């Protein structure tokens, strides 16, 4: 699959407030870091540096379960990559 590994039975459907991207993630939480526009902060700080700020811009819209995971993954990947949509 495009967004999540094959055989995934539970995932979250997210939408980023900054860039507007929609994606699936096996991480499930109210907010996560967007894989497209967000960057995971480097937590190795020196003695004169401040702790980096974590910006979690992607908000959970829905939890997808069962066979709907594969359908949603295929549908979202078609929007990004194009392809065969005859299964719809």
Steps between C-alpha positions, in 0.01 A plus 500: 500500500605860459463662844495205743656148487307210348274326749438808715164468677490830690629845404421868528385732222666841543485842339780754541388851594813659349531338156156338462637150433283202586665170589476180700732413786539199726560749783169584664474813710310828495789680324825387333784657301415528130731279287487752214559840656598426860836400632571289804711717729856399584488448876879497537561850629818654626543692822433838334206389284129507577275196472344489152126556469294211369236615249233233458288642219320184381168443675323164524181502295394136529621159613485246216458129582492162325469472123426873475872565563597351163215679321587840652872448429425422136263795467748748649789363293296545181469869579879528520628253241215441258434146382232239457181589682274233350456330840285790628 
